[in-house]
Amino acid sequence: MAFPKKVTIREVGPREGMQIEKTPVSTEDKIRLVDLLSECNFPVIEVTSFVSPKWVPQMADAELIAEGFKRNPGTEYQCIYLNSKGIERAKATGKFDLEGVLSIIASETFSRKNTNRSIEETFDEMDERIAVLRNFDIPISTIAVMTAFGCNYEGNVDPQHVVRLISRTIEKANAHGIDPDRILLGDTVGWANPVSTEYLVGQVQERWPDKTIILHLHDTRGMGMANAYVGLKMGVTHFDSSVGGLGGCPFGGSQGAAGNIATEDLVHMCHELGIETGIDLEKLLGVTREAERILGRELPSKVGKARSLASYRQIPSH
């Protein structure tokens, strides 16, 4: 095991954080948050979701956000869409780098609560999703397995079940002449621990050594950074995180719990380990403070409160 020299961090706070936020957030504040994050040199920012306002009213202003934020030439801007209507809305803005994802949920109960579909029904509809994405000329690059480590409804998820789901999804894609090169493992409601993270990542690496693994970790029970560390030790180079630790999952039975791992905590750990991120940590800490001002509360970030060690090293000694 050896740390990678560089990692890619996708900032998901503007989308995943705001998607379940109970505090009303103005469109202007959402736009400002994206623009401030752009100034931190993120390689990828997930901005918003083009989903039904009926089900996710917090995302009703997706078009206005798209119109308002400024694109940084060095940043890729992504969004979420669940169907052809969402894709049409996203494409019409002309602001996003659209990516095709084939997503499956490892927990049967969670799948039904989150998508109103069983796992088998999701597979049955996957051919249609592939066709829609291809019809819009959107490259399908990623297979995502959510609740890959466990679920509040069903407990621990068998890693071999996750491997089988990935294998079936790859087979579906291959049947259409597509070979996604990324596999996202989502700890959607915070069931992973360092041992289970090491085991599942190892199983996926052994089965598909040529594919890039993305870890989407939540800090619901305080394990998030420990799991990220294990991923780094195993050579994982792609992570999702959110500024201040925004986010969470409205369908997991853990409402009010901590959300995604805080981006500034992850960036700080990487920098302390000598791993390059390309992200300006001091600017990012300013964004965390602004996010707290917008929401009117403290966020669960650790480094956001204690400052980075690098900032202390710059203080002249007396």
C-alpha positions as CSV (number, residue, x, y, z in Angstrom):
1,M,0.0,0.0,0.0
2,A,1.2,3.5,-0.8
3,F,-0.4,6.9,-0.9
4,P,-1.2,8.3,-4.4
5,K,0.7,11.4,-5.3
6,K,-2.4,13.3,-6.4
7,V,-6.2,12.9,-5.8
8,T,-9.2,14.3,-7.5
9,I,-11.9,15.7,-5.2
10,R,-15.4,16.4,-6.5
11,E,-17.2,19.0,-4.4
12,V,-20.8,18.0,-4.0
13,G,-22.0,20.5,-1.4
14,P,-24.0,22.8,-3.7
15,R,-26.1,19.9,-4.9
16,E,-26.2,17.2,-2.2
17,G,-26.1,19.7,0.7
18,M,-28.7,22.0,-0.7
19,Q,-30.9,19.2,-1.9
20,I,-32.0,18.2,1.7
21,E,-31.4,21.6,3.4
22,K,-34.3,22.6,5.6
23,T,-33.2,26.2,6.0
24,P,-34.5,28.2,3.0
25,V,-31.6,29.2,0.9
26,S,-31.9,31.9,-1.8
27,T,-30.9,31.3,-5.4
28,E,-28.4,34.2,-5.0
29,D,-26.7,32.5,-2.1
30,K,-26.6,29.2,-3.9
31,I,-24.9,30.9,-6.9
32,R,-22.5,32.7,-4.6
33,L,-21.5,29.4,-3.0
34,V,-20.7,27.8,-6.4
35,D,-18.7,30.9,-7.5
36,L,-16.7,30.9,-4.2
37,L,-16.0,27.2,-4.6
38,S,-14.8,27.8,-8.2
39,E,-12.2,30.2,-6.8
40,C,-10.7,27.3,-4.8
41,N,-9.6,25.5,-7.9
42,F,-11.8,22.4,-7.6
43,P,-11.4,20.1,-10.6
44,V,-15.1,19.1,-10.4
45,I,-18.1,20.8,-8.7
46,E,-21.6,19.2,-8.6
47,V,-23.9,22.3,-8.9
48,T,-27.5,21.3,-8.8
49,S,-30.2,18.7,-9.7
50,F,-32.7,18.8,-12.5
51,V,-35.4,16.8,-10.8
52,S,-39.0,17.3,-10.1
53,P,-39.7,20.3,-7.9
54,K,-42.7,18.3,-6.5
55,W,-40.3,15.8,-4.9
56,V,-37.3,18.0,-4.3
57,P,-38.5,21.6,-3.9
58,Q,-35.0,22.8,-2.9
59,M,-33.9,22.2,-6.5
60,A,-36.8,24.1,-8.1
61,D,-34.4,26.9,-9.1
62,A,-31.9,24.7,-11.0
63,E,-32.2,26.8,-14.2
64,L,-31.7,30.1,-12.3
65,I,-28.6,28.7,-10.6
66,A,-27.3,27.5,-14.0
67,E,-27.8,30.9,-15.5
68,G,-26.2,32.7,-12.6
69,F,-23.0,30.9,-11.8
70,K,-19.7,31.7,-13.5
71,R,-17.7,28.8,-15.1
72,N,-14.0,28.6,-14.2
73,P,-12.1,27.3,-17.2
74,G,-10.2,24.8,-15.0
75,T,-13.3,23.3,-13.4
76,E,-15.8,20.7,-14.6
77,Y,-19.4,21.5,-13.6
78,Q,-21.8,18.5,-13.2
79,C,-25.4,18.1,-12.3
80,I,-27.9,15.3,-11.5
81,Y,-30.7,14.3,-13.7
82,L,-32.9,11.2,-13.5
83,N,-34.7,11.0,-16.8
84,S,-34.9,12.5,-20.3
85,K,-36.8,15.6,-19.1
86,G,-34.0,16.3,-16.6
87,I,-31.4,15.9,-19.3
88,E,-33.2,18.2,-21.7
89,R,-33.4,20.9,-18.9
90,A,-29.7,20.5,-18.1
91,K,-28.6,20.6,-21.8
92,A,-30.7,23.6,-22.5
93,T,-28.7,25.7,-20.0
94,G,-25.4,25.1,-21.9
95,K,-23.5,25.3,-18.6
96,F,-22.8,21.7,-17.6
97,D,-20.3,19.0,-18.5
98,L,-22.8,16.1,-18.7
99,E,-21.8,12.7,-17.6
100,G,-23.7,9.4,-17.8
101,V,-24.0,7.4,-14.7
102,L,-25.6,3.9,-14.3
103,S,-26.7,3.8,-10.7
104,I,-27.9,0.9,-8.6
105,I,-28.8,0.8,-4.9
106,A,-27.5,-2.3,-3.0
107,S,-30.3,-2.2,-0.4
108,E,-33.7,-3.5,-1.6
109,T,-35.6,-1.5,1.0
110,F,-33.6,1.7,0.4
111,S,-34.0,1.3,-3.4
112,R,-37.8,1.2,-3.0
113,K,-38.0,4.1,-0.7
114,N,-35.5,6.3,-2.7
115,T,-36.5,5.5,-6.3
116,N,-39.9,3.6,-5.9
117,R,-38.2,0.7,-7.7
118,S,-36.8,-2.6,-6.7
119,I,-33.3,-3.6,-7.6
120,E,-34.6,-5.9,-10.4
121,E,-36.9,-3.1,-11.7
122,T,-33.8,-0.8,-11.8
123,F,-32.0,-3.4,-14.0
124,D,-35.0,-3.8,-16.2
125,E,-35.1,0.0,-16.9
126,M,-31.3,0.3,-17.4
127,D,-31.4,-0.5,-21.1
128,E,-33.8,2.5,-21.5
129,R,-31.6,4.7,-19.5
130,I,-28.6,3.8,-21.6
131,A,-30.6,4.5,-24.8
132,V,-31.6,7.9,-23.5
133,L,-28.1,8.9,-22.5
134,R,-26.8,7.7,-25.9
135,N,-29.6,9.6,-27.7
136,F,-28.3,12.8,-26.0
137,D,-24.7,11.9,-26.8
138,I,-23.8,11.8,-23.2
139,P,-20.8,9.5,-22.5
140,I,-21.5,6.8,-19.9
141,S,-18.4,6.8,-17.7
142,T,-19.4,5.7,-14.2
143,I,-21.2,2.8,-12.5
144,A,-22.4,3.9,-9.0
145,V,-23.5,1.6,-6.2
146,M,-25.2,3.4,-3.4
147,T,-25.6,2.0,0.2
148,A,-22.7,-0.2,-0.9
149,F,-21.6,-0.8,2.7
150,G,-24.9,-0.9,4.6
151,C,-28.3,0.5,5.2
152,N,-30.4,1.5,8.3
153,Y,-33.2,-0.6,7.0
154,E,-31.3,-3.8,6.2
155,G,-28.0,-3.6,8.1
156,N,-24.7,-4.6,6.6
157,V,-24.6,-5.2,2.8
158,D,-22.7,-8.3,1.7
159,P,-19.6,-7.1,-0.3
160,Q,-20.2,-10.0,-2.8
161,H,-23.7,-8.7,-3.4
162,V,-22.1,-5.4,-4.4
163,V,-19.6,-7.1,-6.6
164,R,-22.4,-9.0,-8.4
165,L,-24.4,-5.7,-8.9
166,I,-21.3,-4.1,-10.4
167,S,-20.8,-7.1,-12.7
168,R,-24.4,-7.1,-13.9
169,T,-24.3,-3.4,-14.6
170,I,-21.0,-3.8,-16.6
171,E,-22.6,-6.6,-18.5
172,K,-25.6,-4.3,-19.3
173,A,-23.3,-1.6,-20.5
174,N,-21.1,-3.9,-22.5
175,A,-24.1,-5.3,-24.3
176,H,-24.6,-1.7,-25.7
177,G,-20.9,-1.5,-26.6
178,I,-20.1,0.7,-23.6
179,D,-17.3,0.0,-21.0
180,P,-17.5,2.5,-18.1
181,D,-14.1,3.1,-16.6
182,R,-15.2,4.3,-13.1
183,I,-16.9,2.6,-10.2
184,L,-18.4,4.7,-7.4
185,L,-18.9,3.1,-4.0
186,G,-21.4,5.1,-2.0
187,D,-21.6,4.9,1.8
188,T,-24.9,6.7,1.6
189,V,-26.0,6.5,5.3
190,G,-22.6,6.0,7.0
191,W,-22.3,2.2,7.5
192,A,-18.8,1.8,6.4
193,N,-15.9,1.3,8.8
194,P,-12.1,1.1,8.0
195,V,-12.2,-2.7,7.8
196,S,-15.3,-2.9,5.5
197,T,-13.9,-0.1,3.4
198,E,-10.6,-2.0,2.9
199,Y,-12.4,-5.2,2.1
200,L,-14.8,-3.9,-0.4
201,V,-12.3,-1.6,-2.2
202,G,-9.9,-4.6,-2.3
203,Q,-12.6,-6.8,-3.8
204,V,-13.4,-4.3,-6.5
205,Q,-9.7,-3.6,-7.2
206,E,-9.0,-7.3,-7.6
207,R,-12.0,-7.9,-9.9
208,W,-11.5,-4.8,-12.0
209,P,-7.9,-3.5,-11.7
210,D,-8.2,-1.3,-14.7
211,K,-11.1,0.8,-13.4
212,T,-11.0,3.9,-11.3
213,I,-12.7,3.7,-7.9
214,I,-14.5,6.7,-6.5
215,L,-15.4,6.8,-2.8
216,H,-18.5,8.7,-1.8
217,L,-18.3,8.7,2.0
218,H,-20.6,10.0,4.6
219,D,-19.6,10.9,8.2
220,T,-22.9,9.9,9.7
221,R,-21.3,8.1,12.6
222,G,-17.9,9.7,12.6
223,M,-16.1,7.1,10.5
224,G,-15.8,9.1,7.3
225,M,-12.3,10.4,7.5
226,A,-10.9,7.1,8.8
227,N,-12.5,5.4,5.7
228,A,-11.0,8.0,3.4
229,Y,-7.6,7.3,4.9
230,V,-8.0,3.6,4.2
231,G,-9.0,4.5,0.6
232,L,-5.9,6.6,0.2
233,K,-3.7,3.8,1.6
234,M,-5.2,1.5,-1.0
235,G,-4.4,3.9,-3.8
236,V,-7.9,5.4,-4.4
237,T,-7.5,8.7,-6.2
238,H,-11.1,10.0,-6.5
239,F,-13.3,11.2,-3.7
240,D,-16.6,13.0,-3.2
241,S,-17.0,15.5,-0.3
242,S,-18.9,18.6,0.6
243,V,-17.9,22.0,1.9
244,G,-18.4,22.1,5.7
245,G,-19.8,18.6,5.7
246,L,-23.1,19.6,4.1
247,G,-25.4,16.9,3.0
248,G,-26.9,13.7,4.2
249,C,-29.7,11.5,3.0
250,P,-33.4,12.2,3.5
251,F,-34.4,8.5,2.9
252,G,-32.0,6.7,5.2
253,G,-33.7,7.2,8.5
254,S,-30.8,9.3,9.8
255,Q,-32.3,12.8,9.5
256,G,-30.2,15.4,11.4
257,A,-27.0,13.3,11.2
258,A,-23.8,14.6,9.8
259,G,-23.6,14.6,6.0
260,N,-20.8,13.9,3.6
261,I,-17.2,14.1,4.7
262,A,-16.1,17.8,4.9
263,T,-14.1,18.8,1.9
264,E,-11.7,20.9,4.0
265,D,-11.0,18.0,6.4
266,L,-10.2,15.7,3.4
267,V,-8.0,18.3,1.7
268,H,-6.2,19.1,4.9
269,M,-5.5,15.4,5.5
270,C,-4.2,14.9,2.0
271,H,-1.9,17.9,2.2
272,E,-0.5,16.7,5.6
273,L,0.2,13.3,4.0
274,G,2.0,15.0,1.0
275,I,-0.9,14.2,-1.4
276,E,-1.6,16.9,-4.0
277,T,-5.2,18.1,-4.5
278,G,-4.7,21.4,-6.4
279,I,-7.3,23.0,-4.0
280,D,-6.6,26.2,-2.2
281,L,-7.4,25.2,1.4
282,E,-7.3,28.7,2.9
283,K,-9.8,30.0,0.4
284,L,-11.9,26.9,1.0
285,L,-12.0,27.6,4.7
286,G,-13.4,31.0,3.9
287,V,-16.1,29.4,1.8
288,T,-17.0,27.2,4.9
289,R,-17.5,30.3,7.0
290,E,-19.7,31.8,4.3
291,A,-21.7,28.6,4.1
292,E,-22.3,28.8,7.8
293,R,-23.4,32.4,7.5
294,I,-25.8,31.5,4.7
295,L,-27.4,28.7,6.7
296,G,-27.2,30.4,10.1
297,R,-25.6,27.5,11.9
298,E,-22.3,25.8,12.5
299,L,-21.3,23.0,10.1
300,P,-19.6,19.7,11.3
301,S,-16.2,20.5,9.7
302,K,-13.3,20.1,12.0
303,V,-10.6,22.1,10.1
304,G,-13.2,24.8,9.5
305,K,-13.1,25.5,13.3
306,A,-9.5,24.7,14.2
307,R,-7.8,26.1,11.0
308,S,-5.2,24.2,9.0
309,L,-1.8,23.2,10.4
310,A,-0.3,25.0,7.4
311,S,-1.7,28.3,8.6
312,Y,0.0,27.9,12.0
313,R,3.3,27.0,10.4
314,Q,3.2,30.4,8.6
315,I,3.0,32.3,11.9
316,P,6.5,33.7,12.7
317,S,8.0,32.3,15.9
318,H,9.1,34.8,18.7
